[in-house]
Amino acid sequence: MVMGILTSIGEYLRKTDKLLWLVTFALSLTGCMLIASQQRLDSVDFLKTQIIAVSVGTIFAVGISVIDYNNTGKFWYIAGGLGLLCLTAVFFIGMRISGTDDTGWIRLPFGMTFQPSEFVKICFIVTFSKHLAYLAEKEWLHSFLGVLTLVVHGAIPVVLIHFQGDDGAALVFALMFLVMTFAAGVQIRYFILSAIAAVCAVPFLWTSVLNSDQKNRLAVLFSSDDSMFKTYGWQQYQGKVSIASGGLFGKGLFNGPRVAREIVPYQENDFIFTVAGEELGLIGCTAILALFAVMLFRVLKNSARSGNALGKNMCIGFFALISVQVLVNLGMVLGILPVIGITLPFLSSGGSSVMCLYMGAGLVQSVHMHPTYEENLSVKLKARKYRQVFV
């Protein structure tokens, strides 16, 4: 029995994208170390939640990866239904937790909480990938009505999450929509029209959509007012000081004095990169960014080798999710973008986020592990060519 289990594990590892798994676990391990350092004088055990989330997420990822992604796509309506159910449930049983500005959380048994928008990101990757693949198959991807259906599809989570008060998550969905439609081949003219419409909508958004806190978080990036700086700009200022204090090699893990005094508010979450900057220095931060770069490269490579549109779209969806959150989070921490509550993937504390990110990684692994007939034929032809050369 033991030999059978080991054989199954070996067979699974042979088929899977081992480098992608390695980078994923390396990022999670780095995140756990940074969280452990941050909470060394804190009574809240963020690390325990993180470890449980990584463990459960890994189980989900393995389970998703062994299922052919084409079969996953066939049940897109289940993913869509679950996602819609999660988003609407928040309006009835949603709650706000400490350190957040939205009511996008649901309380679970045993004192746990869950953020449905994180799960919906994975549901959106499945449903939107299927939608794009269907339009491409029917040759409707370049038609106005086809693009209009995509806009309606993308607007559903953006609008629902906006009314929950989590505009950071709504922005992630909007940018995922743009990246996935662009990569799928939607014509450039639609993006130009969208950009013009977005510019024209700025006055309306400023006066009727953004609340006072959101306006102040934007205004502080361009303001020299001391009172505004000490309120809305204080977290970003202290974050930049922490990163700069690390120098080239950092203060050493568990040795950052500013981390220990928790000078940067909520540094275990959105501002986890400030912990890396202070304790690991420029070299450590560069290594983290290199891990993200390798992950994104592997995801794009799996997208390129996929034999059909559905697999390509799923990989691009996960690529968009990771790249958008990394860029926006770093922009927040460095004071280039306003603070809008977007975490750093795999590193920031957050059980819902980490667990669902692993589910997304499982989709990419499924694309890698289940090549289409055309891919198998290509591999066989290459193998035959090599045998002819060496025989």
C-alpha positions in Angstrom: 0.0 0.0 0.0 2.8 2.4 0.9 4.6 1.6 -2.4 1.3 2.3 -4.2 1.0 5.7 -2.6 4.6 6.6 -3.3 4.2 5.5 -6.9 1.1 7.7 -7.3 2.9 10.6 -5.8 5.9 10.0 -8.1 3.6 9.8 -11.1 1.8 13.1 -10.1 5.2 14.9 -9.7 6.3 13.6 -13.1 3.3 15.2 -14.8 3.1 18.5 -12.8 5.0 21.8 -13.3 7.6 21.2 -10.6 9.2 24.7 -10.9 5.8 26.4 -10.5 5.1 24.4 -7.4 8.6 25.2 -6.1 8.2 28.9 -6.6 4.7 28.9 -5.1 5.9 27.2 -1.9 9.0 29.4 -1.8 6.7 32.5 -1.8 4.5 31.0 0.9 7.5 30.1 3.1 8.8 33.6 2.7 5.4 35.0 3.7 5.2 32.8 6.8 8.7 33.9 7.9 7.8 37.6 7.5 4.5 37.1 9.4 6.3 35.2 12.2 8.7 38.1 12.5 6.0 40.7 12.5 3.9 39.0 15.2 6.8 38.1 17.5 5.5 40.6 20.1 1.9 40.4 19.1 -0.9 38.4 20.8 -2.6 37.6 17.5 -1.5 34.4 15.8 -1.6 35.3 12.1 1.0 32.6 11.4 -1.2 29.7 12.5 -4.0 30.9 10.1 -1.5 31.3 7.3 -0.1 27.8 7.7 -3.6 26.3 7.8 -4.5 28.2 4.7 -1.4 27.0 2.8 -2.1 23.4 3.8 -5.7 23.5 2.9 -5.0 25.5 -0.3 -2.4 22.9 -1.4 -5.0 20.1 -1.0 -7.4 22.1 -3.1 -4.8 22.8 -5.7 -3.7 19.2 -6.1 -7.4 18.2 -6.4 -8.1 20.8 -9.0 -4.9 20.0 -10.9 -5.8 16.3 -11.4 -9.1 17.2 -13.0 -8.9 18.0 -16.7 -9.4 21.7 -17.0 -11.7 21.0 -20.0 -14.0 19.2 -17.6 -13.8 22.1 -15.2 -14.8 24.4 -18.0 -17.8 22.3 -18.8 -19.2 23.0 -15.4 -18.7 26.8 -15.6 -22.3 27.4 -14.5 -21.5 25.8 -11.2 -18.6 28.1 -10.7 -20.7 31.1 -11.8 -23.5 30.1 -9.5 -21.3 29.6 -6.5 -19.6 32.9 -7.1 -22.9 34.8 -7.5 -24.2 33.2 -4.4 -21.1 34.2 -2.4 -21.3 37.8 -3.5 -25.0 38.2 -2.9 -24.8 36.4 0.5 -22.5 39.2 1.7 -25.4 41.7 1.5 -27.4 39.7 4.0 -24.9 38.1 6.4 -21.7 40.1 5.6 -19.7 41.7 8.3 -16.7 44.1 8.7 -13.6 43.0 10.5 -10.9 45.1 12.2 -8.6 47.0 9.8 -11.0 46.9 6.8 -13.4 49.5 5.3 -15.8 47.0 3.7 -18.5 44.5 4.8 -17.1 41.8 2.5 -16.6 39.1 5.1 -18.7 36.2 6.3 -18.3 34.6 9.7 -17.8 30.9 9.8 -17.9 28.4 12.7 -15.1 28.2 15.3 -14.5 32.0 15.1 -13.2 31.9 11.5 -14.0 34.4 8.7 -14.1 34.1 5.0 -13.8 36.8 2.2 -16.0 35.6 -0.7 -14.5 38.0 -3.2 -11.2 36.0 -3.1 -13.1 32.8 -4.0 -15.0 34.7 -6.7 -11.7 35.6 -8.4 -11.2 31.9 -9.1 -14.8 31.4 -10.2 -14.4 34.4 -12.5 -11.3 32.9 -14.1 -13.2 29.8 -14.9 -16.4 31.4 -16.2 -14.8 34.2 -18.1 -12.2 31.8 -19.7 -15.1 29.7 -20.9 -17.0 32.8 -22.2 -14.0 33.9 -24.2 -13.3 30.5 -25.6 -17.0 30.1 -26.6 -17.0 33.5 -28.4 -13.7 32.6 -30.2 -15.1 29.2 -31.3 -18.2 30.9 -32.7 -16.1 33.7 -34.3 -18.1 36.3 -32.3 -15.1 37.7 -30.4 -14.7 40.6 -32.8 -18.4 41.4 -33.0 -19.9 44.3 -31.0 -22.6 42.1 -29.4 -20.0 39.5 -28.4 -17.8 42.1 -26.7 -20.9 43.6 -25.1 -21.6 40.2 -23.4 -18.1 40.2 -22.1 -18.6 43.7 -20.6 -21.7 42.6 -18.9 -20.0 39.5 -17.5 -17.1 41.5 -16.2 -19.3 44.2 -14.7 -21.2 41.8 -12.5 -18.5 41.2 -9.9 -17.1 44.8 -10.2 -20.5 46.3 -9.4 -21.5 43.9 -6.6 -18.2 44.2 -4.9 -18.2 48.0 -5.2 -21.5 48.2 -3.3 -19.9 46.0 -0.6 -17.4 48.8 -0.2 -14.3 46.9 -1.4 -13.2 49.0 -4.3 -9.7 47.5 -4.2 -11.1 44.1 -5.1 -13.4 45.7 -7.7 -10.3 47.2 -9.3 -8.6 43.8 -9.4 -11.6 42.3 -11.2 -11.7 45.2 -13.7 -8.0 44.9 -14.5 -8.3 41.1 -14.8 -11.1 41.7 -17.3 -8.9 44.0 -19.4 -5.9 41.7 -19.4 -7.9 38.6 -20.3 -9.9 40.3 -23.1 -6.7 41.8 -24.6 -4.9 38.5 -24.5 -7.8 36.7 -26.0 -7.7 38.9 -29.1 -10.5 41.5 -28.6 -9.8 44.3 -31.0 -7.8 47.4 -29.9 -10.6 49.8 -30.9 -12.7 48.6 -28.0 -9.9 49.4 -25.5 -9.4 52.8 -27.0 -13.1 53.5 -26.7 -13.0 52.2 -23.1 -10.1 54.5 -22.3 -12.0 57.5 -23.7 -15.1 56.6 -21.7 -13.0 56.1 -18.5 -11.5 59.6 -18.9 -14.9 61.2 -19.5 -16.3 59.4 -16.4 -13.6 60.7 -14.0 -15.7 63.8 -12.9 -18.7 61.5 -12.2 -16.6 59.0 -10.3 -15.0 61.8 -8.2 -18.3 63.4 -7.3 -20.7 60.5 -7.1 -18.8 57.2 -6.6 -15.7 57.9 -4.4 -16.3 58.6 -0.7 -14.3 61.2 1.3 -11.7 58.6 2.5 -11.0 57.4 -1.0 -10.7 61.0 -2.3 -8.2 61.9 0.5 -6.1 58.8 -0.2 -5.8 59.9 -3.7 -5.2 63.6 -2.9 -2.5 62.9 -0.3 -0.2 61.6 -3.1 -0.1 65.1 -4.5 -0.6 67.2 -1.4 1.9 68.9 0.9 -0.6 69.6 3.6 0.9 68.4 6.9 -2.4 67.4 8.6 -3.4 65.2 5.6 0.1 63.7 5.5 0.0 62.7 9.2 -3.4 61.0 8.6 -3.9 59.6 5.2 -0.3 59.5 4.2 1.3 58.3 7.4 1.2 54.6 6.7 2.8 55.0 3.3 5.5 57.3 4.7 6.4 55.0 7.6 6.4 52.0 5.1 8.9 53.8 2.9 11.1 54.6 5.9 11.0 50.9 7.0 12.1 49.8 3.5 14.9 52.3 3.3 16.1 51.4 6.8 17.0 47.9 5.7 19.7 49.1 3.3 21.3 46.5 1.1 21.3 43.4 3.4 18.6 44.3 5.9 18.5 44.1 9.7 18.1 40.4 9.7 15.0 38.3 10.0 13.3 38.8 13.5 15.7 41.7 14.1 13.9 44.7 12.6 13.3 47.3 15.4 10.5 49.1 13.5 8.8 45.8 12.8 8.9 44.9 16.5 7.4 48.2 17.5 4.7 47.9 14.7 5.3 51.4 13.5 3.7 50.6 10.2 0.0 49.9 10.7 -1.3 46.5 9.5 2.2 45.5 8.3 1.2 41.8 8.4 -1.3 42.4 5.6 -1.2 45.0 2.8 2.2 46.3 4.0 4.1 43.0 4.4 6.7 44.2 1.9 7.8 46.8 4.4 8.8 43.9 6.7 10.8 42.4 3.9 12.5 45.7 3.1 13.6 46.3 6.7 14.7 42.8 7.6 15.9 41.4 4.3 17.1 44.6 2.6 17.3 45.3 -1.1 18.7 41.9 -1.9 15.8 40.1 -0.1 13.2 42.3 -1.8 14.9 41.7 -5.2 14.8 37.9 -4.5 11.0 38.1 -3.7 10.4 40.0 -7.0 12.5 37.4 -8.8 10.3 34.7 -7.4 7.2 36.5 -8.7 8.8 36.9 -12.1 9.6 33.2 -12.4 6.0 32.3 -11.4 4.5 34.7 -14.0 6.9 33.3 -16.6 5.9 29.7 -15.9 2.2 30.7 -16.0 2.7 32.4 -19.4 4.7 29.4 -20.7 1.8 27.0 -19.7 -0.6 29.4 -21.5 1.6 29.3 -24.6 1.8 25.5 -24.6 -1.9 25.0 -24.1 -3.6 23.5 -27.1 -6.9 25.3 -26.8 -8.4 28.7 -26.0 -9.8 27.6 -22.6 -6.5 26.6 -21.2 -4.8 29.7 -22.5 -7.5 31.9 -21.0 -7.3 30.2 -17.6 -3.5 30.7 -17.4 -3.8 34.3 -18.5 -6.5 34.8 -15.8 -4.2 33.6 -13.1 -1.3 35.7 -14.6 -3.5 38.8 -14.5 -4.6 38.1 -10.9 -1.0 37.8 -9.6 0.6 40.6 -11.7 -2.2 43.1 -11.0 -2.1 42.5 -7.2 1.8 42.6 -7.1 2.0 45.9 -9.1 -0.8 47.6 -7.2 0.4 46.4 -3.8 3.9 47.6 -4.5 2.6 50.9 -5.8 0.7 51.4 -2.6 3.7 50.6 -0.4 6.0 52.9 -2.3 3.5 55.8 -2.3 2.9 55.7 -6.1 -0.7 54.6 -5.8 -3.3 55.2 -3.1 -3.9 52.6 -0.3 -6.9 50.6 -1.5 -6.5 47.3 0.4 -4.9 44.9 -2.0 -2.7 42.2 -0.6 0.7 40.9 -1.8 -0.1 37.4 -3.2 1.2 34.5 -1.1 3.0 36.8 1.3 0.4 38.9 3.0 -1.5 37.5 6.0 -5.0 36.3 4.9 -6.4 32.8 4.9 -9.1 33.4 2.3 -6.6 35.0 -0.1 -3.9 32.4 0.2 -6.2 29.4 0.0 -7.9 30.7 -3.2 -4.6 31.7 -4.8 -3.6 28.0 -4.4 -6.8 27.1 -6.2 -5.8 29.4 -9.1 -2.4 27.7 -9.2 -4.2 24.4 -9.3 -6.0 25.5 -12.5 -2.6 26.3 -14.1 -1.2 23.0 -13.1 -4.3 21.3 -14.6 -3.5 23.0 -17.9 0.0 21.8 -17.7 -0.9 18.2 -16.8 -3.7 17.7 -19.3 -2.3 18.4 -22.8 -4.7 18.3 -25.7 -4.5 15.8 -28.6 -2.6 18.4 -30.7 0.0 18.8 -27.9 0.4 15.0 -27.5 0.9 14.7 -31.2 3.5 17.5 -31.3 5.4 15.8 -28.5 5.3 12.4 -30.3 6.5 14.0 -33.6 9.4 15.7 -31.8 10.4 12.5 -30.1 10.3 10.6 -33.4 12.4 13.4 -35.0 15.1 13.1 -32.3 15.2 9.3 -32.6 15.7 9.6 -36.4 18.6 12.0 -35.7 20.4 9.8 -33.2 19.7 6.4 -34.6 
